[in-house]
Amino acid sequence: MANIIDGKVISAKIKEECKEIVLKLKEEEKTVCLAVIQVGTDVASSVYVKNKIKACEYIGILSKTYELPEETTQDEVLQLIEELNDDQEVDGILVQLPLPAHMDENKITQAISAKKDVDGFHDENVGALVTGHKGFLSCTPAGIIELLKRSQIEIEGKHCVVVGRSNIVGKPMALLLLRENGTVTICHSKTKDLKEITKQADILIAAIGKPKFFDETYVKDGAVIIDVGIHRDAHNKLCGDVDFDAVQSKVSAITPVPGGVGPMTIAMLMYNCVQSAKRKYKID
Ligand code: GUN
């Protein structure tokens, strides 16, 4: 039977660690503050933003929320980002994606000061990831590394296959696994014989964006499966990119959906906010 990697338990532990640090900072009258900007009323985005604010409240991180109407101009958002970049109280700035079609997502993302880019999307932070220097890490891939490490799953020397090459998950995931001395293969929509490659994976990161795509024929006996997908199946039940029931008897460890990778993203966002504040206060 596979070990079920419990993202709820591990993310709760990380949030507790953050809470402890925030409490200590508070004793010295030091605060941690995250600014969250949402443009428009995308339902999924509203849920994500609400959960991020809730996590801040739980940990003791102050939050400033900006819920802007759909018709807000790009210049208005850029102006707000500039103000928040200059605001000494603010440690992290997050613009929830996707943005309305009339905005250039890249321009907005790059306008956030790299020092406050707690999403890890700024080119400066992505560059630091490539070269192995200090910077903010994209939250989902950083969360996956924590899941593996805290489950005592060795990455070094393992064949890690990442299926997906997005800027938010696939690419930073591959770089982080490489940093941990994994042997990394990246697959994507143009990859030929995908199954032949995923069957060689010791660690498979499934971020293909298709519900229950990976069944038992895609995985090796004893592999570790990390499922980044989140979808609703035909019965309106949450599911991932992996057919959990089909593979679980074959693999050594697997993340469930929900309760696997999902909770880790917010925990790592909180971690990044705390790190940003510590840097501001010149701690460590
Ligand atoms: N939209 C979906 N995931 C994310 C995320 O991690 N950060 C931001 N800013 N927007 C998102």
Residues whose N, C-alpha, C, O or C-beta is under 5 A from the ligand:
A	BS01	GUN	L94 V95 Q96 L97 P98 D119
